[in-house]
Each structure stands twice: as C-alpha cells, then as structure tokens.
Amino acid sequence: MSNVPVVSNKPVDTSSLGSGNYANLTILNNIFNLCNNMITSLQDAAATQSNRLTLFSNWQTDYTDALDQIHTFTKGDGYTISSDSSDRTAANQVNTANTTAMQGRQSVVSDDAKALQSNVDSTNDAVNQQSTLGTAILQQMSTLLSSIFSSTG
C-alpha cells in the first residue's frame, strides 16, 4: 500500500455544494443569523420603551391622585384656619398655585409619554418591516437551496 493521496480527475466545482463543499452555505446561515439578531435587538428596544411608558403612566396617575387631595377651604367646611376670610383666601391661593404648577408638570409628563408612545410605534413598525424582510430573505434562501440541491442531485 502506498501513501499516495487519491486525486479526483474532475475539477472542483466551487460554485456548488457537491463533494462536501459546504462553505458557500455558511453565507446563507450568516444572513439568517444577522436578520434574526437585528429583529431581536429591535424587539428588545421596543420592550424597553414600553416599560418606560409604564413609568410615565404611573407618574401621571400619581400627579392625578395628588391633585385630587388638594383642598379648597370654605367657611364652615370643618377645617380650622381662622375665622378671618383673608386667611382662607391666602390658603386657597397657595393651593391654586400648587395646583397650577402640578398640572403643568403633569402636562409635561403627558407630552413625554405621547412622544415615547410615538417612538414605540415606530420601533414596532421597524420590527414588522424587518420581520417581513427576514421572511422574504428566508423565502429567497429556500428557493436558492432548492435550486442548488436540485441541480446537484
């Protein structure tokens, strides 16, 4: 027995998957993995943004609850400020100023929540677009693989 390597008389066809040449197939796997990673990243971003929306929602609820607790002082309402109506007026002016300030802050939080909701919607649209693109690529890969394997068989 000789240690001479067996050499095929046929030239190696690097464009097909024949004779164990599967290196070209890795490109398809890489494309699929990249699409999958991109979609996963976009989904994670959307989930993070959605979690932040919960924070804004709770923040708005807290402002609403605090606003509901602000009292308007009237004569004979059971609160003892003084019998002088100017003291009640002063207390009500302070409460009015606090109410106005809190409503302004609540409005800012509401605007931020709306902007974030818009971002979440855009991110979800991007996820859907990339999923559609990924599906189209998978269909093309399926067609390519069918073509490759039918021509090599």
ChimeraX commands (.cxc) that place a marker at each C-alpha (Angstrom):
marker #1 position 0.00,0.00,0.00 radius 0.5
marker #1 position 1.27,3.36,-0.92 radius 0.5
marker #1 position 0.70,6.65,0.85 radius 0.5
marker #1 position -0.17,8.46,-2.36 radius 0.5
marker #1 position -3.25,10.66,-1.96 radius 0.5
marker #1 position -6.22,9.86,-4.09 radius 0.5
marker #1 position -6.84,12.69,-6.53 radius 0.5
marker #1 position -10.02,13.10,-8.49 radius 0.5
marker #1 position -9.76,13.66,-12.21 radius 0.5
marker #1 position -12.71,16.04,-12.04 radius 0.5
marker #1 position -12.07,19.72,-11.36 radius 0.5
marker #1 position -13.53,21.02,-8.11 radius 0.5
marker #1 position -16.68,22.99,-8.70 radius 0.5
marker #1 position -16.62,25.70,-6.00 radius 0.5
marker #1 position -19.98,27.10,-7.09 radius 0.5
marker #1 position -21.98,24.11,-5.90 radius 0.5
marker #1 position -22.36,22.12,-2.75 radius 0.5
marker #1 position -21.17,18.98,-4.44 radius 0.5
marker #1 position -18.43,16.85,-2.93 radius 0.5
marker #1 position -18.78,18.35,0.55 radius 0.5
marker #1 position -18.13,21.97,-0.44 radius 0.5
marker #1 position -20.48,23.49,2.14 radius 0.5
marker #1 position -18.52,26.69,2.77 radius 0.5
marker #1 position -20.81,28.62,0.44 radius 0.5
marker #1 position -23.80,27.63,2.55 radius 0.5
marker #1 position -22.44,29.48,5.58 radius 0.5
marker #1 position -23.20,32.78,3.87 radius 0.5
marker #1 position -26.90,31.90,3.96 radius 0.5
marker #1 position -26.66,30.98,7.63 radius 0.5
marker #1 position -24.87,34.25,8.37 radius 0.5
marker #1 position -27.58,36.25,6.59 radius 0.5
marker #1 position -30.26,34.44,8.55 radius 0.5
marker #1 position -28.43,34.97,11.87 radius 0.5
marker #1 position -27.90,38.67,11.16 radius 0.5
marker #1 position -31.59,39.16,10.36 radius 0.5
marker #1 position -32.55,37.27,13.48 radius 0.5
marker #1 position -30.18,39.35,15.65 radius 0.5
marker #1 position -31.48,42.58,14.16 radius 0.5
marker #1 position -35.11,41.65,14.82 radius 0.5
marker #1 position -34.27,40.54,18.37 radius 0.5
marker #1 position -32.50,43.83,19.06 radius 0.5
marker #1 position -35.44,45.84,17.75 radius 0.5
marker #1 position -37.86,43.80,19.85 radius 0.5
marker #1 position -35.71,44.40,22.95 radius 0.5
marker #1 position -35.71,48.14,22.22 radius 0.5
marker #1 position -39.49,48.14,21.86 radius 0.5
marker #1 position -39.89,46.24,25.15 radius 0.5
marker #1 position -37.61,48.68,26.96 radius 0.5
marker #1 position -39.53,51.64,25.58 radius 0.5
marker #1 position -42.82,50.01,26.59 radius 0.5
marker #1 position -41.53,49.52,30.13 radius 0.5
marker #1 position -40.67,53.22,30.25 radius 0.5
marker #1 position -44.25,54.01,29.20 radius 0.5
marker #1 position -45.39,52.25,32.37 radius 0.5
marker #1 position -43.27,54.68,34.37 radius 0.5
marker #1 position -44.91,57.66,32.65 radius 0.5
marker #1 position -48.36,56.18,33.22 radius 0.5
marker #1 position -47.69,55.68,36.93 radius 0.5
marker #1 position -46.23,59.18,37.15 radius 0.5
marker #1 position -49.37,60.70,35.62 radius 0.5
marker #1 position -51.56,58.68,37.98 radius 0.5
marker #1 position -49.56,59.94,40.97 radius 0.5
marker #1 position -49.99,63.55,39.82 radius 0.5
marker #1 position -53.75,62.99,39.40 radius 0.5
marker #1 position -54.00,61.44,42.88 radius 0.5
marker #1 position -52.05,64.34,44.39 radius 0.5
marker #1 position -54.24,66.89,42.60 radius 0.5
marker #1 position -57.35,65.17,43.98 radius 0.5
marker #1 position -56.04,65.72,47.50 radius 0.5
marker #1 position -55.71,69.49,47.20 radius 0.5
marker #1 position -58.42,71.10,49.28 radius 0.5
marker #1 position -60.35,74.30,48.74 radius 0.5
marker #1 position -61.07,75.99,52.05 radius 0.5
marker #1 position -64.54,77.44,52.62 radius 0.5
marker #1 position -66.23,78.84,55.69 radius 0.5
marker #1 position -67.74,76.10,57.81 radius 0.5
marker #1 position -66.06,73.21,55.97 radius 0.5
marker #1 position -64.71,71.76,59.21 radius 0.5
marker #1 position -61.12,72.92,58.74 radius 0.5
marker #1 position -59.93,75.35,61.32 radius 0.5
marker #1 position -57.80,78.00,59.71 radius 0.5
marker #1 position -59.24,81.07,61.32 radius 0.5
marker #1 position -62.43,82.98,61.21 radius 0.5
marker #1 position -60.74,85.59,59.06 radius 0.5
marker #1 position -61.66,85.07,55.41 radius 0.5
marker #1 position -58.29,86.51,54.32 radius 0.5
marker #1 position -56.53,83.50,55.86 radius 0.5
marker #1 position -58.78,81.14,53.87 radius 0.5
marker #1 position -58.16,83.19,50.75 radius 0.5
marker #1 position -54.40,83.04,51.29 radius 0.5
marker #1 position -54.54,79.26,51.82 radius 0.5
marker #1 position -56.65,78.83,48.69 radius 0.5
marker #1 position -54.21,80.99,46.69 radius 0.5
marker #1 position -51.33,78.76,47.78 radius 0.5
marker #1 position -53.32,75.68,46.82 radius 0.5
marker #1 position -54.26,77.22,43.46 radius 0.5
marker #1 position -50.60,77.99,42.74 radius 0.5
marker #1 position -49.65,74.41,43.70 radius 0.5
marker #1 position -52.46,73.00,41.55 radius 0.5
marker #1 position -51.36,75.05,38.55 radius 0.5
marker #1 position -47.72,74.00,38.97 radius 0.5
marker #1 position -48.66,70.32,39.31 radius 0.5
marker #1 position -50.96,70.48,36.27 radius 0.5
marker #1 position -48.10,71.96,34.27 radius 0.5
marker #1 position -45.78,69.17,35.35 radius 0.5
marker #1 position -48.46,66.59,34.60 radius 0.5
marker #1 position -48.83,68.08,31.13 radius 0.5
marker #1 position -45.07,67.77,30.54 radius 0.5
marker #1 position -45.16,64.11,31.61 radius 0.5
marker #1 position -48.16,63.54,29.34 radius 0.5
marker #1 position -46.33,65.10,26.38 radius 0.5
marker #1 position -43.27,62.95,27.09 radius 0.5
marker #1 position -45.47,59.85,27.26 radius 0.5
marker #1 position -47.07,60.71,23.90 radius 0.5
marker #1 position -43.65,61.22,22.32 radius 0.5
marker #1 position -42.43,57.91,23.74 radius 0.5
marker #1 position -45.57,56.16,22.50 radius 0.5
marker #1 position -44.78,57.51,19.05 radius 0.5
marker #1 position -41.25,56.08,19.35 radius 0.5
marker #1 position -42.64,52.71,20.48 radius 0.5
marker #1 position -44.98,52.68,17.47 radius 0.5
marker #1 position -42.06,53.49,15.15 radius 0.5
marker #1 position -39.94,50.75,16.69 radius 0.5
marker #1 position -42.78,48.24,16.35 radius 0.5
marker #1 position -43.16,49.26,12.71 radius 0.5
marker #1 position -39.43,48.69,12.21 radius 0.5
marker #1 position -39.72,45.24,13.82 radius 0.5
marker #1 position -42.58,44.38,11.46 radius 0.5
marker #1 position -40.69,45.67,8.43 radius 0.5
marker #1 position -37.56,43.73,9.37 radius 0.5
marker #1 position -39.62,40.60,10.03 radius 0.5
marker #1 position -41.16,40.95,6.59 radius 0.5
marker #1 position -37.70,41.44,5.10 radius 0.5
marker #1 position -36.42,38.41,7.03 radius 0.5
marker #1 position -39.31,36.32,5.75 radius 0.5
marker #1 position -38.59,37.42,2.18 radius 0.5
marker #1 position -34.90,36.55,2.60 radius 0.5
marker #1 position -35.82,33.12,4.01 radius 0.5
marker #1 position -38.09,32.51,1.04 radius 0.5
marker #1 position -35.29,33.51,-1.34 radius 0.5
marker #1 position -32.84,31.29,0.54 radius 0.5
marker #1 position -35.31,28.42,0.29 radius 0.5
marker #1 position -35.57,28.98,-3.45 radius 0.5
marker #1 position -31.78,29.15,-3.77 radius 0.5
marker #1 position -31.25,25.99,-1.75 radius 0.5
marker #1 position -33.90,24.14,-3.74 radius 0.5
marker #1 position -32.21,25.24,-6.92 radius 0.5
marker #1 position -28.76,24.26,-5.66 radius 0.5
marker #1 position -29.78,20.85,-4.41 radius 0.5
marker #1 position -31.93,20.03,-7.42 radius 0.5
marker #1 position -29.07,20.91,-9.77 radius 0.5
marker #1 position -26.52,18.87,-7.80 radius 0.5
marker #1 position -28.70,15.82,-7.44 radius 0.5
marker link #1:1,2 radius 0.2
marker link #1:2,3 radius 0.2
marker link #1:3,4 radius 0.2
marker link #1:4,5 radius 0.2
marker link #1:5,6 radius 0.2
marker link #1:6,7 radius 0.2
marker link #1:7,8 radius 0.2
marker link #1:8,9 radius 0.2
marker link #1:9,10 radius 0.2
marker link #1:10,11 radius 0.2
marker link #1:11,12 radius 0.2
marker link #1:12,13 radius 0.2
marker link #1:13,14 radius 0.2
marker link #1:14,15 radius 0.2
marker link #1:15,16 radius 0.2
marker link #1:16,17 radius 0.2
marker link #1:17,18 radius 0.2
marker link #1:18,19 radius 0.2
marker link #1:19,20 radius 0.2
marker link #1:20,21 radius 0.2
marker link #1:21,22 radius 0.2
marker link #1:22,23 radius 0.2
marker link #1:23,24 radius 0.2
marker link #1:24,25 radius 0.2
marker link #1:25,26 radius 0.2
marker link #1:26,27 radius 0.2
marker link #1:27,28 radius 0.2
marker link #1:28,29 radius 0.2
marker link #1:29,30 radius 0.2
marker link #1:30,31 radius 0.2
marker link #1:31,32 radius 0.2
marker link #1:32,33 radius 0.2
marker link #1:33,34 radius 0.2
marker link #1:34,35 radius 0.2
marker link #1:35,36 radius 0.2
marker link #1:36,37 radius 0.2
marker link #1:37,38 radius 0.2
marker link #1:38,39 radius 0.2
marker link #1:39,40 radius 0.2
marker link #1:40,41 radius 0.2
marker link #1:41,42 radius 0.2
marker link #1:42,43 radius 0.2
marker link #1:43,44 radius 0.2
marker link #1:44,45 radius 0.2
marker link #1:45,46 radius 0.2
marker link #1:46,47 radius 0.2
marker link #1:47,48 radius 0.2
marker link #1:48,49 radius 0.2
marker link #1:49,50 radius 0.2
marker link #1:50,51 radius 0.2
marker link #1:51,52 radius 0.2
marker link #1:52,53 radius 0.2
marker link #1:53,54 radius 0.2
marker link #1:54,55 radius 0.2
marker link #1:55,56 radius 0.2
marker link #1:56,57 radius 0.2
marker link #1:57,58 radius 0.2
marker link #1:58,59 radius 0.2
marker link #1:59,60 radius 0.2
marker link #1:60,61 radius 0.2
marker link #1:61,62 radius 0.2
marker link #1:62,63 radius 0.2
marker link #1:63,64 radius 0.2
marker link #1:64,65 radius 0.2
marker link #1:65,66 radius 0.2
marker link #1:66,67 radius 0.2
marker link #1:67,68 radius 0.2
marker link #1:68,69 radius 0.2
marker link #1:69,70 radius 0.2
marker link #1:70,71 radius 0.2
marker link #1:71,72 radius 0.2
marker link #1:72,73 radius 0.2
marker link #1:73,74 radius 0.2
marker link #1:74,75 radius 0.2
marker link #1:75,76 radius 0.2
marker link #1:76,77 radius 0.2
marker link #1:77,78 radius 0.2
marker link #1:78,79 radius 0.2
marker link #1:79,80 radius 0.2
marker link #1:80,81 radius 0.2
marker link #1:81,82 radius 0.2
marker link #1:82,83 radius 0.2
marker link #1:83,84 radius 0.2
marker link #1:84,85 radius 0.2
marker link #1:85,86 radius 0.2
marker link #1:86,87 radius 0.2
marker link #1:87,88 radius 0.2
marker link #1:88,89 radius 0.2
marker link #1:89,90 radius 0.2
marker link #1:90,91 radius 0.2
marker link #1:91,92 radius 0.2
marker link #1:92,93 radius 0.2
marker link #1:93,94 radius 0.2
marker link #1:94,95 radius 0.2
marker link #1:95,96 radius 0.2
marker link #1:96,97 radius 0.2
marker link #1:97,98 radius 0.2
marker link #1:98,99 radius 0.2
marker link #1:99,100 radius 0.2
marker link #1:100,101 radius 0.2
marker link #1:101,102 radius 0.2
marker link #1:102,103 radius 0.2
marker link #1:103,104 radius 0.2
marker link #1:104,105 radius 0.2
marker link #1:105,106 radius 0.2
marker link #1:106,107 radius 0.2
marker link #1:107,108 radius 0.2
marker link #1:108,109 radius 0.2
marker link #1:109,110 radius 0.2
marker link #1:110,111 radius 0.2
marker link #1:111,112 radius 0.2
marker link #1:112,113 radius 0.2
marker link #1:113,114 radius 0.2
marker link #1:114,115 radius 0.2
marker link #1:115,116 radius 0.2
marker link #1:116,117 radius 0.2
marker link #1:117,118 radius 0.2
marker link #1:118,119 radius 0.2
marker link #1:119,120 radius 0.2
marker link #1:120,121 radius 0.2
marker link #1:121,122 radius 0.2
marker link #1:122,123 radius 0.2
marker link #1:123,124 radius 0.2
marker link #1:124,125 radius 0.2
marker link #1:125,126 radius 0.2
marker link #1:126,127 radius 0.2
marker link #1:127,128 radius 0.2
marker link #1:128,129 radius 0.2
marker link #1:129,130 radius 0.2
marker link #1:130,131 radius 0.2
marker link #1:131,132 radius 0.2
marker link #1:132,133 radius 0.2
marker link #1:133,134 radius 0.2
marker link #1:134,135 radius 0.2
marker link #1:135,136 radius 0.2
marker link #1:136,137 radius 0.2
marker link #1:137,138 radius 0.2
marker link #1:138,139 radius 0.2
marker link #1:139,140 radius 0.2
marker link #1:140,141 radius 0.2
marker link #1:141,142 radius 0.2
marker link #1:142,143 radius 0.2
marker link #1:143,144 radius 0.2
marker link #1:144,145 radius 0.2
marker link #1:145,146 radius 0.2
marker link #1:146,147 radius 0.2
marker link #1:147,148 radius 0.2
marker link #1:148,149 radius 0.2
marker link #1:149,150 radius 0.2
marker link #1:150,151 radius 0.2
marker link #1:151,152 radius 0.2
marker link #1:152,153 radius 0.2
view
